[in-house]
C-alpha cells in the first residue's frame, strides 16, 4: 500500500449527487442495470436517513482509525466519507466525535466497511452512517493508510469523487462518469413506476400489466382446482 493523501480529486456535481440521492438506492440501482449495490451487509445506523454525495475515500488498517482523522481535512460540503480496511474488521472505528467534525464541514454522511458506535448520538445528531457492524470495540491510531485512492466495498470499486447513495435499502455507488446517464435512467424509471402504481391502485394485476399471464405455460405452470389437487394425491 502506498501511504498517500491525494488532494482535491475531481468530484461529481454535488447537486446531481443530491438529486440521485432523492431517487433512492433501489431505483437508481435498478435504473442503471443493477450495478453498484454494496450488498445487504451495509445497513444504516438509524432508520430514515437518505443521502447522495461525493466520495472521499479512506483506506485504513483494521482497528486503526488514524487515516479517518487525516481524511476529515480533505472533506468538503456535499461529500460522503467512505472507509475501507485492508483486511476485514468490525471494530467501531467511527462515532459521535468524527460525525461532529464532519457535520461541521458540511459532509452528508459516512459509509464504513467496518463498525460504527455511538448510534444513539448519531441518531440524535441526524448524521447518516451506513456500516457492516455496530460495535463498541475501540481503535488505535498507529499506522498510515491512504486517502482519496480507489477502494473496494462490498465488491464494488469506489473512486474519489464518485457518487454514494444511501437510504434504508442500503448503499449504491454511481461512478462519476455515469452520473448523467444515471439521472436520465432514474427519472425514466420513476415516471414508468408512477404509471404502474396508478394501474395497480385501479385493480390491474402485474400478471397482466407485465404480460406474464400468457407466458406462464412456458414455465410449466398449470392451474388446477383444489378438488383435483387432492384427487391427484398432491394435497396429502
N, C-alpha and C positions, 0 to 999 in steps of 0.2 A: 504494500500500500504506500502510495506517495502521500506524505503528510503535507497537505497544501490547503490554503484557503483561496478560492477563486473569487475575485471581487467583481461586482457589477456585471453578472452574466445577462444576456438578453432575456426578457420576460415576455410572456403573452400579455395582451392588453388586460388590465385589471377589470375594466368594465365588461369585457367579453367573458372573463372568468366568472364574474358575479352573475351574469346572465345565464351561463351554463349551470351554475350552482342552483339557480332558481328553477330550472327544468327538473332537477333531481337526478340522483345517481342511476336509478333503473332506466329512466327514459333515455338519458344520454348513452349509457352503456349499450342498450338495445339499438339506438338510432345509428350508432357508428359501427355496427356489425358485431356486437357482443365482444368488444375488446376493452382492455384497460382495467377491468374489475380486479381489485386486490384480493377478493375472496371473503368468505364468511368469517374468517378469524378476526378481521378488523371491525371492532364494534365501538359505538360511541360511549364515552364515559357517562353521558347523561342524554336522555331522550329529547328529541325535538330540535336539535341543532341542525342547521343546513347551511353549507358554505360552498363557495367556489373561489379559489385564489391561486396565486402563482407560487411554485415550489422553490423554497430554499432547502437544499438537500444537505444532510449531515450523515457522515459515516463514523460510527463510534465503535470502540471495543465494548464487549459485553460487560455490564455492570460499571461502566465508566462514562460519566456524562460531561467530561471536560469539553468536548467539541460542541455540545449544545450551548455552553457558555460562550464559546468562540463564535458560534453561528448567530446568536442573537444580534450581534453588532451588524451583521450583513442583511438583516431583515428590514423591509420597507412596508408601508401601508399597502394592504391588499395581498400580502404574502401568506403562505402556509408553510410552517416548519415541518419538514419531512425527515424522519430519523430512521436509519437502518443500523444494524450492528453487523460486524463481520463474522459473527457466528451467533447461533440462536441465543436469545436472552429474554427473560420475562421480568427482569428486575424493574422496579419502579424508578425509571430514570428521569421522569418529568412530573412536576407537581405545581402547586399553587404559586411558588415564587417565580418559576420560569414563566408561568402564564401571566403573572402581574407585569413582568418586564416586557413580554411580547405584546400584551394588550396595550401597554403604553405606547408602543411603536406602531400600532395600527394593524398588527398581524391578525388574520382572520381565524386561525386555529392551528392545530398540530395533528400530524399523523405519525404514529410510532409503531415500528416493528418490534417493540419491547413492551414494558409495562408502564402504567401511569398510576399515580397515587393522588391523595388529597381530592378525591372525587366530589365530596360534598362541597368543598370550597370552589372547585371548578364550576359546579352547577350553579352555585350562588353568584359567582362572577359572570356566568353565562359565557365562559370561554370554551369553545368546542375542541374536544380532543377525541381522536379515534386511536385505539391501540389493540394489541394482541392479548393483553392481560391487564388486570388490576392487581397491583402488588405493593405492599408496604416496604418491601426489601429495598434498602438504601444502596447508594453507589459511592464510588471513589472518583477522583479527578487526577488521574495519574499518567494517561497515555494519549498521545496525539493521534488524531484520525484525519478527516478531511471534510471540507465544506464546499458546496456547490460543485460536486462531481456527480457523474451518473451513479445511481444506487438501484438496488433491486428490493422491492417489497411485494410479497405475495406473487412472485413470479413475473412481476411487471417492472420494466425498466423505467425509472423516473429521472428525467434530466432537470437540472435547474431551469426555472422559467416555464416548465410545463404547467398545465392546469390540474389541480387536485379538487375533486368534488366530494363532499361528504354529507350524508344525512342518516336517517335511521336505518336505511338499507345497506349502509357500508360506505366504501370509498372506491372511486374510479379515477383513473388518470387519462387526460387527453394531451397528447404531445403538442407542443407549441405550434408546430406547422400544420396541425389538423384542426385547430380551433375554429376557423371559418367554416370548414365543412361540417364540423360537429354542430355548430349553431344552426345551420340550414337544416340538417337532418333532424335535430331535436325539435325544431319548430314544426317541421312537416309531420313528425310523429305525434306531437301534441294535437295538431289540427285533426289528424286522422282519428285519434282516440276520442276526441270530443264528439265526432260524428257517431262513432261506435257506441259511446256512452249514451247518447240520446236514443239510439236504436234499442239498446238493451233496456233502458228505462221505459221504453214503449212496449216491451214484451218480446222483442225479437230474440231468438236464440243464437248463440255462437255457432252452433251446428249449421245453421242456415246462412248466417251472415258471412261466415268464412268458407262456405261451400264444402263443408266437411261431410254433410249427410250423404251426398252422392258417392263419397269416397270410402265410406265405412266398409262396404263389401271388399274393397282392396285389402283391408286389414284383417279379413277373415271374421269380421264381427257379424253375429246373427242375433235377431230378436226372437225370443220365444216367450210364451205365456208362462206364468208360474205353474199352472197345472201341467203343462207339457214338460217343464223343467223337472218337476217332481216325478212325473211318469218316466222320464228318461233316466231316473236314478241319480241325478246330479244334486238333488236337494237333500239327500240323506245326511 
